[in-house]
Amino acid sequence: MVWTNLTMKKIVIPVIIVVFGVFAFIGFKVASNMKSTRQSADIQTTTSAEIPLVTQSNYIFIHVNDLTLEKPELVSVWVGFINQSSPSQFMLLPIFPTYNAEVHDRIIHKFGLNSENKVNQRFMIQLQSSFDFKIDGYILTDDTGVSYSNQWLTGTESSVTSMAAVTDSDKHAILLNGQNSWQQFCQLVNTGSANSYFSAINWTLLLPDHFSTDLDFESLTLLADRIVRAAGQVQCEVLSNE
């Protein structure tokens, strides 16, 4: 959902890669070997066996090449598993690109955006059926948004230019870049320093052309506020081994 209020730069919400974005209390323990069709099996096992559904929320972070294009290309998708336990937990897992060629192609085929940069329901249903988990919301950004996010995360200007993955080598490069960025973010979260990232976000650079979400303003603000006030009491972990 494209936001129209360009004064939201005071809101503290992560937008990393995805753009690495909505954070709260996340948790969930899944297997770390993600190089094959075990991505689907690992998610299914964890969701059904280890986390009470009443406390669990799942958000996806979608990265495309350019939201100003008529048909942006899908670059990557990560899922954040949120659990409001004590301590609260936030686990991040890459689900696209995937080394399973059949699943990879099905996801690409279903992906699409409408004129307001809203993700189509066929894509959401495909992700849920492929990996067997419920999606509670999404954050969508493009190369420009990711570039800004990396700058706010590291303090160093960067330029991201992405292409949809075709070979396993392409997939590895995309997954590794996302893994590195999320690990940097988790380091801030785990040390109680995440506000340094949130406070640097300038929404006038992201809206309306480089960021979209189906979450409402109140939900985003609440999630971001929780992680800022948690003061290091959130366990953040990246479940990827590229």
C-alpha positions as CSV (number, residue, x, y, z in Angstrom):
1,M,0.0,0.0,0.0
2,V,1.6,3.3,-1.0
3,W,1.5,5.9,1.7
4,T,0.6,9.4,0.8
5,N,1.8,11.2,4.0
6,L,5.4,12.3,3.3
7,T,5.9,13.5,6.8
8,M,6.4,10.0,8.2
9,K,10.2,10.3,8.5
10,K,9.8,10.3,12.2
11,I,8.4,6.8,12.1
12,V,10.9,4.2,13.2
13,I,10.5,1.1,11.0
14,P,13.2,-0.9,9.5
15,V,13.3,-1.4,5.7
16,I,16.3,-3.5,5.0
17,I,16.4,-5.4,1.6
18,V,13.6,-5.7,2.2
19,V,13.8,-3.2,3.0
20,F,14.6,-4.6,5.8
21,G,11.7,-3.6,7.5
22,V,8.8,-4.1,10.2
23,F,10.3,-5.3,13.4
24,A,9.0,-6.4,16.6
25,F,9.2,-9.5,18.6
26,I,10.0,-12.4,16.6
27,G,10.7,-15.9,17.2
28,F,10.8,-19.3,15.8
29,K,13.4,-21.9,15.6
30,V,14.0,-23.6,12.2
31,A,16.7,-25.5,10.6
32,S,19.5,-23.5,9.0
33,N,20.2,-25.5,5.9
34,M,18.3,-23.6,3.2
35,K,20.0,-24.6,0.0
36,S,17.3,-26.9,-1.3
37,T,13.7,-27.9,-1.0
38,R,14.3,-28.1,2.7
39,Q,13.3,-24.4,2.8
40,S,9.7,-25.5,2.6
41,A,10.0,-28.4,5.0
42,D,11.9,-26.4,7.6
43,I,9.3,-23.7,7.7
44,Q,6.4,-26.2,7.9
45,T,8.1,-28.1,10.7
46,T,8.8,-25.0,12.8
47,T,5.4,-23.4,12.3
48,S,3.5,-26.5,13.4
49,A,5.7,-27.9,16.1
50,E,7.6,-25.2,17.9
51,I,5.7,-21.9,18.1
52,P,2.2,-21.5,19.5
53,L,0.1,-19.9,16.7
54,V,-1.5,-17.5,19.1
55,T,1.8,-15.6,19.6
56,Q,3.1,-15.9,16.1
57,S,3.1,-13.4,13.3
58,N,4.8,-13.7,9.9
59,Y,5.8,-10.8,7.7
60,I,7.5,-10.9,4.3
61,F,10.0,-8.5,2.9
62,I,9.9,-8.2,-0.9
63,H,12.7,-6.7,-3.0
64,V,12.2,-5.7,-6.6
65,N,14.5,-3.9,-9.0
66,D,12.5,-0.7,-9.7
67,L,9.0,0.2,-8.5
68,T,8.7,3.0,-11.1
69,L,8.7,0.5,-13.9
70,E,5.5,-0.9,-15.3
71,K,6.5,-4.5,-14.5
72,P,9.2,-4.6,-11.8
73,E,11.3,-7.8,-11.5
74,L,11.2,-9.8,-8.3
75,V,14.7,-10.0,-6.7
76,S,14.2,-11.6,-3.3
77,V,11.7,-12.4,-0.6
78,W,12.5,-12.9,3.1
79,V,10.1,-13.9,5.9
80,G,10.3,-12.6,9.4
81,F,8.9,-14.8,12.1
82,I,7.7,-12.9,15.1
83,N,7.0,-14.3,18.6
84,Q,6.1,-12.2,21.6
85,S,7.7,-14.5,24.0
86,S,10.1,-13.5,26.8
87,P,12.6,-12.6,25.6
88,S,10.9,-11.6,22.4
89,Q,12.4,-13.2,19.2
90,F,12.8,-12.2,15.6
91,M,14.0,-14.8,13.1
92,L,14.6,-14.0,9.4
93,L,14.7,-16.6,6.7
94,P,15.2,-16.2,2.9
95,I,12.5,-18.0,0.8
96,F,13.3,-16.5,-2.7
97,P,15.3,-17.0,-4.8
98,T,15.3,-20.7,-4.1
99,Y,17.6,-23.4,-5.4
100,N,14.4,-25.5,-6.1
101,A,13.9,-24.5,-9.7
102,E,10.3,-25.6,-9.9
103,V,9.3,-23.6,-6.8
104,H,11.4,-20.6,-8.0
105,D,9.6,-20.6,-11.4
106,R,6.1,-20.8,-9.9
107,I,6.8,-17.9,-7.6
108,I,8.1,-15.7,-10.4
109,H,5.1,-16.6,-12.6
110,K,2.6,-15.6,-9.9
111,F,4.3,-12.3,-9.0
112,G,2.7,-9.0,-10.0
113,L,1.8,-5.5,-8.8
114,N,-1.2,-3.4,-9.6
115,S,-1.1,0.3,-10.5
116,E,-0.8,1.3,-6.8
117,N,2.2,-1.1,-6.3
118,K,0.1,-3.5,-4.3
119,V,1.1,-7.2,-4.4
120,N,-1.4,-9.5,-6.2
121,Q,-3.1,-12.1,-4.1
122,R,-2.0,-15.0,-6.5
123,F,1.6,-14.3,-5.4
124,M,0.7,-14.3,-1.7
125,I,-1.3,-17.5,-2.0
126,Q,1.6,-19.1,-3.9
127,L,4.1,-18.3,-1.2
128,Q,1.8,-19.6,1.5
129,S,1.2,-22.8,-0.3
130,S,4.8,-23.3,-1.3
131,F,6.2,-22.9,2.2
132,D,3.1,-23.6,4.3
133,F,2.9,-20.5,6.6
134,K,0.4,-17.7,7.0
135,I,1.4,-14.2,5.9
136,D,0.3,-11.4,8.1
137,G,1.6,-8.5,6.1
138,Y,4.3,-7.4,3.7
139,I,6.9,-4.7,3.1
140,L,7.9,-4.0,-0.5
141,T,10.9,-1.9,-1.7
142,D,13.2,-1.6,-4.7
143,D,16.9,-1.1,-5.4
144,T,16.7,2.6,-4.5
145,G,15.0,1.8,-1.2
146,V,17.6,-0.9,-0.4
147,S,20.4,1.5,-1.2
148,Y,19.1,4.1,1.2
149,S,18.5,1.4,3.8
150,N,22.0,0.1,3.6
151,Q,23.3,3.7,4.0
152,W,21.2,4.2,7.1
153,L,22.4,0.9,8.4
154,T,26.1,1.3,7.8
155,G,26.6,5.1,7.5
156,T,28.2,4.5,4.1
157,E,26.6,5.5,0.8
158,S,25.9,2.5,-1.5
159,S,24.3,1.8,-4.8
160,V,22.3,-1.3,-5.4
161,T,21.5,-2.6,-9.0
162,S,19.7,-5.9,-9.1
163,M,18.6,-8.3,-11.7
164,A,16.3,-11.3,-11.3
165,A,18.3,-14.5,-10.5
166,V,18.6,-17.1,-13.3
167,T,21.5,-19.3,-12.3
168,D,22.4,-20.8,-9.0
169,S,25.3,-18.4,-8.9
170,D,22.9,-15.4,-9.3
171,K,20.8,-16.8,-6.5
172,H,23.7,-17.2,-4.2
173,A,24.9,-13.6,-4.7
174,I,21.4,-12.2,-4.0
175,L,20.9,-14.4,-0.9
176,L,24.3,-13.6,0.4
177,N,23.8,-9.8,0.1
178,G,20.5,-10.1,1.9
179,Q,22.0,-12.3,4.6
180,N,24.8,-9.8,5.2
181,S,22.4,-6.8,5.5
182,W,20.0,-8.6,7.9
183,Q,22.9,-9.8,10.0
184,Q,24.1,-6.2,10.4
185,F,20.6,-5.2,11.4
186,C,20.3,-8.1,13.9
187,Q,23.6,-7.0,15.5
188,L,22.0,-3.6,16.2
189,V,18.9,-5.2,17.6
190,N,20.8,-7.6,19.8
191,T,22.9,-4.8,21.3
192,G,20.0,-2.5,21.9
193,S,21.3,0.0,19.2
194,A,18.6,-0.4,16.6
195,N,17.3,3.2,17.1
196,S,20.5,4.4,15.3
197,Y,19.0,2.9,12.2
198,F,15.4,3.8,12.7
199,S,16.2,7.5,13.5
200,A,18.2,7.8,10.2
201,I,15.3,6.8,8.0
202,N,14.1,9.7,5.7
203,W,10.7,8.8,4.4
204,T,10.7,11.6,1.9
205,L,13.3,9.7,-0.1
206,L,11.3,6.5,-0.1
207,L,7.7,7.6,-0.6
208,P,5.8,7.2,-2.8
209,D,8.0,5.5,-5.4
210,H,10.3,3.2,-3.5
211,F,8.2,1.7,-0.7
212,S,4.9,0.0,-0.3
213,T,3.1,-2.1,2.4
214,D,-0.3,-3.5,3.2
215,L,0.2,-2.7,6.9
216,D,-1.5,0.3,8.4
217,F,0.2,3.3,10.0
218,E,-0.7,2.2,13.6
219,S,0.6,-1.3,13.2
220,L,3.9,-0.1,11.7
221,T,4.4,2.5,14.4
222,L,3.6,0.0,17.2
223,L,6.0,-2.6,15.9
224,A,8.8,-0.1,15.5
225,D,8.2,1.4,18.9
226,R,8.3,-1.9,20.6
227,I,11.7,-2.8,19.2
228,V,13.2,0.6,20.1
229,R,11.9,0.4,23.7
230,A,13.0,-3.2,24.1
231,A,16.6,-2.0,24.8
232,G,18.3,-5.2,23.7
233,Q,15.6,-7.6,25.0
234,V,14.9,-8.9,21.5
235,Q,16.7,-11.9,20.1
236,C,17.3,-11.4,16.4
237,E,18.7,-14.1,14.3
238,V,19.3,-14.7,10.5
239,L,18.6,-18.3,9.4
240,S,20.7,-18.4,6.3
241,N,24.0,-20.1,5.6
242,E,25.2,-18.7,2.2
